[in-house]
Amino acid sequence: MQEKIIVYDANGRIFGKKMIVFDDVKDIRVLSNPLAWRIMELLSHRPMYPAEIAKNLQIYEQSVYYYVRKLLASGAIEEVTTNLVKGGTARLYRPSSPSFGIEMNWGEKQLDFRANIQKKHQHAHKFFGNYIVNNSFHGLIIVGAPDPHGPYKSSARDGHYAVHLAFFLGTLGEISTEFIVKLDADAKAEKVLDRGNLISIGGPGTNIVTAHFNKYLPIKFNETNFWSGLVDKAGNLYNSNNHGLIARIKNPYNNNGTVIVIAGVRSVGTKSAVIALTNYSEEILKNYQDQDQWALIVQGFDMNSDGKIDHVDIKSVA
């Protein structure tokens, strides 16, 4: 008898279940008996004493004891505990596994769990295509410094949203050996903007790297006043606090690199954009088709009034 794990896919989610595999068909033969199987089904709901089993199935206790001994010998059930009842010993039983089977010595296949994840996040894989190479993340995430800095002496309040994004990126590929996060002031000072792939989180008022790339974006923050809102190609202004931008362009300083900007009119707008890109990526990114320049504006909402963004609408696409 061996213990195995059954792995199966249910709507894109991977589940595992313990399974006892019998080496000899005689060990599983007892489970083919209808009464033994009814006992197993009953015990699958909760552990029981033989007297309880007999009462539930309306059969003699002697019959229950007979099959309990058979099931114990095969390893299909196990003893949970014992209690003294009316001067005797009552034993509580339960199934030893949620599934049982026999196994032939052939048919093994190596499973690629990454392929399942890629199937689930196929649009995200396309969007972050050149950031994930050989299942490893290649890029730099830049967040606004929390201290007053830049021409506006502003302090970023949305840098921690990178954690949520990083967890999502971890489902697409493994982290590289390099430290992948920098503050905007350090990134600018160290002249890494031409390094290749960059992800800049936070609006241009609090992230000077976003401000640097803003003029190249197909949808951009108002250059005369970053906090006044986002302007799309049609000239429409989006200035609610919960408006956020997701944009992807070629790095203007490196033909082999990409710049992704995830930013909001205010910090809640950045949060809306991060949630849109992670929690709703397949819907948000379904119209992305490998364009060199692509952007959309989203708006986040708290639909159940619990103080958390739980719904995102697309407002404009470029």
PyMOL commands that set and color helices and strands:
alter all, ss='L'
color gray80, all
select helices_A, chain A and resi 25-32+34-43+50-57+61-74+113-120+122-127+129-131+161-172+184-189+208-216+226-228+267-279+281-284
alter helices_A, ss='H'
color red, helices_A
select strands_A, chain A and resi 2-10+13-22+77-85+88-95+100-102+132-133+136-137+140-143+181-183+198-201+220-221+230-231+237-238+243-250+258-264+294-301+311-317
alter strands_A, ss='S'
color yellow, strands_A
deselect
rebuild
show_as cartoon
